[in-house]
Amino acid sequence: MERTVGTGRAPSHDRARGFVLPLVYMPPPPPHDTIKIAIIDDNRLVREALTAMLNRLTDIRVVSSDVADSASLAETKPDVLLLDVGLRDQDSLRVATTLRQENPNAKIIVMDLLPVNEEIMEYVNVGVSGFVLKDASFDEFIATIRSVATGTKVLPPRMTESLFSQIAKEVDGQEPAQVLEAVRMTPREREVIDLIGEGLSNKEIAQRLNIATHTVKSHVRNVMEKLALHTRLQIAAYSHRET
């Protein structure tokens, strides 16, 4: 069962659906509740350093440290998979998808991520439970592992107060059309999204909808803000996800 952990602030704006702010400190569980960890990183030095640091803790044990090895994961049955987002020879998002399918009982934490809303949204969609940003402290890292292991889903701190936290609570397990509904997209904004997806310029959209060009620009800005997107290309890509 998934649960959330209080952060000392009013809960209404701190959490997306099942997502919470990482705690700086979370007491370790009893010794018999050891968290089994698998590290999926193609940098040997990083794997060895993480393994050494994590194995110093009484409640955490690294049981697998390598590239994504299905046989090893099936044998060791880790509770938490630590996945490096910067795998050199593989698409980390695709790896996360495969790991989720092959290890449905394990939780996935993506490491070394840059705080880009739409990138995080993609990982949420494939079932990732937690995120560790590039500048996270070791205490935040451990707190995220312990929280995720207990069923809590953890967003990066800077994302919990952003618009994305509102989107993420609806994205988790839903289709793009439902996300559009969740962020209160107007019918006109939906039309603009569709037309951007068709490759139309602002002037062409204005002509198609019989409205002023500056009005189209205003709709585009609103769409970007509501979906936490930054470019027309991203809007177009989002539009194609609906079809």
C-alpha positions in Angstrom: 0.0 0.0 0.0 1.3 3.4 -0.9 1.5 6.1 1.8 2.6 9.6 2.2 4.9 11.1 4.9 4.3 14.5 6.5 6.7 17.3 6.0 5.6 19.7 8.7 3.7 21.9 6.2 0.1 22.0 5.3 -0.5 18.9 3.1 -2.7 20.5 0.4 0.1 21.8 -1.7 3.0 19.5 -0.7 1.9 16.4 -2.5 0.9 15.1 -5.8 -1.2 11.9 -5.8 1.1 9.8 -3.6 4.1 12.0 -4.2 5.8 13.9 -1.3 8.8 16.0 -0.6 11.9 14.0 0.3 12.6 14.1 4.0 16.1 15.2 5.1 16.0 12.5 7.7 13.9 9.4 8.1 14.6 6.9 10.9 15.8 3.5 9.7 13.3 0.6 10.1 14.0 -2.3 12.4 17.0 -4.5 11.4 14.9 -7.3 10.1 13.4 -4.9 7.5 16.6 -4.6 5.5 16.1 -2.8 2.2 17.7 -4.7 -0.7 19.1 -2.4 -3.3 20.2 -3.0 -6.9 22.4 -0.3 -8.6 22.0 0.1 -12.3 24.9 2.3 -13.5 27.5 1.8 -16.3 30.1 3.7 -14.3 32.1 1.1 -12.3 33.5 3.8 -9.9 30.1 5.2 -9.2 28.7 1.7 -8.5 31.5 0.8 -6.2 31.3 4.1 -4.3 27.5 3.9 -3.8 27.8 0.2 -2.8 30.4 1.1 -0.1 28.4 4.0 1.3 25.0 2.2 1.3 26.5 -1.0 2.9 27.7 1.0 5.9 24.0 1.5 6.9 22.4 -1.1 9.1 19.1 -1.2 7.2 20.3 -1.2 3.6 22.2 -3.9 1.7 23.3 -3.7 -2.0 22.5 -7.1 -3.6 23.2 -6.3 -7.2 25.5 -3.7 -8.7 25.9 -3.8 -12.5 24.2 -2.8 -15.7 20.5 -3.9 -16.1 20.9 -7.7 -15.8 17.5 -9.4 -15.8 18.9 -12.7 -14.5 20.7 -11.1 -11.5 17.6 -9.0 -10.6 15.3 -12.1 -10.8 17.7 -14.0 -8.4 18.4 -11.2 -5.9 14.8 -9.7 -5.8 15.8 -6.2 -4.8 13.2 -3.9 -3.1 14.6 -0.8 -4.7 16.3 -0.3 -8.1 18.6 2.7 -8.3 18.7 3.7 -12.0 21.3 6.2 -13.4 19.6 8.5 -15.9 22.8 8.9 -17.9 23.4 5.4 -19.2 25.8 5.7 -22.1 24.6 2.9 -24.3 21.0 2.6 -23.3 17.9 4.8 -23.1 17.2 5.2 -19.4 13.5 5.8 -19.9 13.2 2.6 -21.9 15.3 0.7 -19.3 13.0 2.0 -16.5 9.9 0.8 -18.5 11.5 -2.7 -18.9 12.6 -2.8 -15.2 9.1 -2.0 -14.1 7.6 -4.7 -16.3 10.1 -7.4 -15.2 10.2 -6.4 -11.5 6.7 -5.3 -10.6 7.3 -5.6 -6.9 10.4 -3.4 -6.9 10.4 0.3 -6.6 12.5 2.4 -9.0 14.5 5.6 -8.1 16.0 7.6 -11.0 19.4 9.1 -10.0 21.4 12.1 -11.3 18.4 13.8 -12.9 18.2 17.4 -14.0 15.1 19.2 -12.6 13.2 19.3 -15.9 9.5 19.0 -15.4 8.6 17.2 -18.7 11.4 14.7 -18.3 10.3 13.8 -14.8 6.7 13.5 -16.1 7.9 10.8 -18.6 9.4 8.8 -15.8 6.3 9.1 -13.6 4.3 7.8 -16.5 6.3 4.6 -16.7 6.0 3.9 -13.0 9.1 5.4 -11.4 8.6 6.0 -7.6 11.3 8.4 -6.7 13.9 10.9 -8.0 17.3 12.0 -6.8 18.6 15.2 -8.4 22.3 16.0 -9.3 22.7 18.3 -6.3 21.0 16.1 -3.7 22.8 15.5 -0.4 23.6 12.0 0.9 20.9 12.4 3.6 18.3 13.3 1.0 19.4 10.3 -1.1 19.0 7.9 1.9 15.7 9.5 2.9 14.4 9.0 -0.6 15.4 5.3 -0.6 13.8 4.7 2.8 10.6 6.5 1.8 10.2 4.8 -1.5 10.9 1.4 0.1 7.9 1.9 2.3 5.6 2.6 -0.6 5.9 6.4 -0.7 6.4 8.2 -4.0 8.9 11.0 -3.8 9.2 14.0 -6.1 12.3 16.3 -6.2 11.9 19.1 -3.6 11.8 21.9 -6.2 8.9 20.1 -8.0 6.6 19.8 -5.1 5.5 23.5 -5.1 5.4 23.7 -8.9 2.6 23.3 -11.3 4.0 19.8 -12.2 3.0 18.6 -8.7 -0.6 19.3 -9.7 -0.2 17.5 -13.0 1.7 14.5 -11.6 -1.1 13.5 -9.3 -3.3 13.1 -12.4 -0.7 11.8 -14.8 0.1 8.8 -12.6 -1.7 6.0 -14.4 -3.8 8.2 -16.7 -3.9 9.1 -20.3 -2.9 12.5 -21.8 -6.6 13.4 -22.4 -7.3 13.0 -18.7 -4.3 15.2 -17.9 -5.7 17.9 -20.1 -9.0 17.7 -18.2 -7.2 17.7 -14.8 -5.5 21.0 -15.5 -8.7 22.6 -16.6 -7.8 23.2 -20.2 -10.4 25.3 -22.1 -12.0 24.0 -25.3 -10.1 26.8 -27.3 -6.8 25.8 -25.7 -7.4 22.2 -26.7 -8.0 23.3 -30.3 -4.7 25.3 -30.2 -2.9 22.2 -29.0 -4.3 20.1 -31.8 -3.5 22.7 -34.5 0.1 23.1 -33.2 0.3 19.3 -33.5 -0.7 19.7 -37.1 2.3 22.0 -37.6 0.3 25.3 -38.0 1.9 28.7 -37.1 0.2 31.2 -34.8 -1.0 33.1 -37.9 -2.4 30.0 -39.5 -4.1 29.0 -36.3 -5.6 32.5 -36.0 -7.0 32.2 -39.5 -8.4 28.7 -38.9 -10.1 29.7 -35.7 -11.0 33.2 -36.9 -9.3 34.9 -33.9 -6.5 37.4 -33.6 -2.9 36.3 -33.7 -2.2 37.9 -30.3 -5.0 35.8 -28.9 -3.4 32.7 -30.2 -0.1 33.7 -28.6 -2.0 34.1 -25.3 -3.5 30.6 -25.6 -0.1 29.1 -26.4 1.4 30.8 -23.2 -1.5 29.4 -21.1 -1.0 25.9 -22.5 2.7 26.0 -21.8 2.1 27.1 -18.2 -0.6 24.5 -17.5 1.3 21.6 -19.0 4.7 22.8 -17.7 6.1 22.8 -21.2 8.6 25.3 -22.7 8.4 25.1 -26.5 5.9 24.6 -29.4 7.7 21.3 -30.3 6.9 20.0 -26.8 3.2 21.0 -27.3 3.2 19.2 -30.6 4.7 16.1 -29.1 2.1 16.2 -26.4 -0.6 16.5 -28.9 0.6 13.4 -30.8 0.5 11.4 -27.5 -3.3 11.9 -27.5 -3.8 10.4 -30.9 
